[in-house]
Amino acid sequence: MTDKQEMSFEEAMNQLETIVNQLEHGDVPLEKAIDLFQQGMQLSQLCGQKLAQVERKIEMIVEEDGEIRKQPFIPQTEESETLG
């Protein structure tokens, strides 16, 4: 596995999917399954951290009453999209 800090979100997700597939099939020895589970938990945590970093970085510039200010990005949920 590559250095986790240098791994992109997509790479981490791909590795996590591979691990999940291996564990779902259940054809790995117990010790290997435990190692895979630990790796999967680390990758899951890494993905969560990367998403949190991106969320903090995303800001929308909004012009309000002739004044430009930063506003945190608030993603639309499926429910709010159907209501809007």
N, C-alpha and C positions, 0 to 999 in steps of 0.2 A: 504494500500500500504506500502511496506517495505521502509526503509530509502533509498532515491535515491542515496546517495553517495556509499552505499554498494551494490547496485543493479548491476548485471552484464549486459553487453550489450544485451545478449540473453533474460534475464528477462525483460528488458526495452522494447525490440522489441516485445516480446510476449504480454505484457500489452498494448503497443501501437496498435498492431493489433486488440486486443479485443475491445479497445475503438473505433477504426475506424469502425469495424464491427457494433458495437452498434449504432454509429452515422449514418452509411449508411442506416441502416434499418429504421431510423427515428421514431421508436416507443417509444422514451423516452420523458418525459416532458421537456419543454424548459429549466427550471433551471438545471435539471440533464444534459441536452445536453451541456449547458454552462460549467458546472463543468467538464464534460468529455473532452470537447475541451481544457480547461485550463490544465488538467492533461496530455492530449496528447501533447500539446505544450511543457510542461516541460520534458516529456519523450523524445520527439524529440530532444530537446536541449541537454539533457543528452547523448543521443546516438551520436550526433554530437561531443560533447566534448570528449567522450570516443574514437571515431574514430580518432580525432585529436591527442589525447595522444598516441594512438597506432602508428599512422603515424610518429610521432616524434621519437618514440622509435625504429622503424624498420630501421635498417641500414644494409647495405651489406658490408662485408669486401672484398675488391678487391685487388688482388695482381697485381701491375702494375710496370713494370721495376724493379722487385725484391724488391719493396717497398710495404708494406701493409699500406693501408689507409682506412679510413671510407668513405663511399659514401652513400648519402641518398637513400632510397628505392624509386624507381619510378615505380608504378604499370603499367602494360601494359594495354592499352585499347583494346577493341575488334577490333577497326580499325587497330591498330598497329600489332595485332596478325595476322590479315588476310594479311597484307602487308608483314610481315616477313616471 
